[in-house]
Amino acid sequence: MPTEVHEEIIEAPPEDVWGFMVDPAALSAWFGADAWLEPEPGGVVRFRFADGAERRGRVVQVAPFRTLTWRWREHLGAGFGSRIGEPSFVTIDLRRVATGTRVRITEGAAPALAEAGR
């Protein structure tokens, strides 16, 4: 999986942007999915998209108002025909800038060493 990076400036302080990241309703609107996230290490992450795709995982790192990282996998289908995709890590990084907050979302393949320990 190639690493994907999306970046934008939001005209609000990091504290306000963080509030949207950890609120399920706001996160759902932002990602266009039915989203649930418990913002604590080991917390549950679940996104259900309109096309039926679902991604599930766990929060790995939390630095309030700055960084949130989770590990997840795509879950396709149900029962004997179900498949589970390759794991990846998503990091949302917030940085204060003159005009508000720079939000950088990075998703990349889970490193082999991290996988071996999980």
C-alpha positions as CSV (number, residue, x, y, z in Angstrom):
1,M,0.0,0.0,0.0
2,P,1.5,3.4,-1.0
3,T,1.4,6.1,1.7
4,E,-1.3,8.6,1.2
5,V,-1.1,12.1,2.6
6,H,-3.9,14.7,2.7
7,E,-3.3,18.2,4.1
8,E,-5.3,21.3,4.6
9,I,-5.5,24.4,6.7
10,I,-8.6,24.8,8.9
11,E,-9.3,28.3,10.2
12,A,-9.7,27.3,13.8
13,P,-7.3,26.6,16.7
14,P,-6.0,23.0,17.2
15,E,-8.2,22.7,20.3
16,D,-11.4,23.2,18.2
17,V,-10.2,20.9,15.4
18,W,-9.3,18.2,18.0
19,G,-12.9,18.4,19.3
20,F,-14.2,17.4,15.8
21,M,-11.7,14.6,15.6
22,V,-12.9,12.9,18.7
23,D,-16.6,13.5,18.4
24,P,-18.3,10.6,16.5
25,A,-20.9,12.8,14.8
26,A,-18.4,15.3,13.6
27,L,-15.9,12.6,12.6
28,S,-18.7,10.9,10.6
29,A,-19.5,14.1,8.7
30,W,-15.8,14.8,8.1
31,F,-15.0,11.3,6.7
32,G,-18.4,10.7,5.0
33,A,-18.9,7.5,7.0
34,D,-20.6,6.2,10.1
35,A,-17.6,6.6,12.4
36,W,-16.9,5.7,16.0
37,L,-13.6,6.3,17.8
38,E,-12.6,6.1,21.4
39,P,-9.7,8.5,21.8
40,E,-7.5,6.6,24.1
41,P,-4.7,4.0,23.6
42,G,-6.4,0.7,22.8
43,G,-9.7,2.4,22.1
44,V,-12.1,1.1,19.4
45,V,-12.1,2.6,15.9
46,R,-14.9,1.7,13.5
47,F,-15.8,3.4,10.2
48,R,-18.7,2.1,8.0
49,F,-18.8,3.7,4.6
50,A,-21.9,4.2,2.3
51,D,-20.6,1.5,-0.1
52,G,-20.8,-1.1,2.7
53,A,-17.1,-1.2,3.3
54,E,-16.1,-1.3,7.0
55,R,-12.8,-0.6,8.6
56,R,-12.1,-1.6,12.2
57,G,-9.1,-1.2,14.5
58,R,-7.6,0.2,17.6
59,V,-6.2,3.6,18.7
60,V,-2.4,3.4,19.0
61,Q,-1.3,6.8,20.1
62,V,-3.1,9.9,21.5
63,A,-1.4,13.3,22.1
64,P,-4.4,15.6,22.8
65,F,-4.7,18.6,20.5
66,R,-1.8,17.3,18.4
67,T,-1.7,13.7,17.2
68,L,-4.1,10.8,16.9
69,T,-2.9,7.4,15.4
70,W,-4.9,4.2,14.8
71,R,-4.3,0.9,13.2
72,W,-7.2,-0.6,11.2
73,R,-8.1,-3.2,8.5
74,E,-10.9,-3.3,6.0
75,H,-13.6,-5.9,6.6
76,L,-15.5,-7.1,3.5
77,G,-18.5,-9.3,3.3
78,A,-19.9,-11.6,6.0
79,G,-19.7,-15.2,7.0
80,F,-17.6,-17.7,5.0
81,G,-17.3,-15.3,2.1
82,S,-15.8,-12.5,4.2
83,R,-12.3,-11.1,3.7
84,I,-10.1,-9.0,5.9
85,G,-7.7,-6.5,4.2
86,E,-4.1,-5.6,5.0
87,P,-3.6,-3.5,8.1
88,S,-2.6,0.2,7.8
89,F,-1.9,3.0,10.2
90,V,-3.7,6.4,10.0
91,T,-2.2,9.4,11.7
92,I,-3.9,12.8,12.0
93,D,-1.4,15.4,12.9
94,L,-2.4,19.0,14.0
95,R,-0.1,21.9,13.9
96,R,-0.9,25.5,14.8
97,V,-0.2,27.9,11.9
98,A,-0.8,31.7,11.6
99,T,-4.2,31.1,9.9
100,G,-5.5,28.3,12.2
101,T,-4.5,24.6,12.1
102,R,-2.6,22.6,9.5
103,V,-4.3,19.1,9.4
104,R,-2.2,16.3,7.9
105,I,-3.8,12.9,7.5
106,T,-1.4,10.1,6.6
107,E,-2.3,6.5,5.9
108,G,0.3,3.9,5.2
109,A,1.0,0.2,5.4
110,A,1.6,-1.3,8.8
111,P,5.4,-1.9,9.4
112,A,6.3,-5.6,9.5
113,L,7.9,-5.2,13.0
114,A,4.7,-3.6,14.4
115,E,2.6,-6.4,12.9
116,A,4.8,-9.1,14.5
117,G,4.1,-7.7,17.9
118,R,0.3,-7.5,17.5
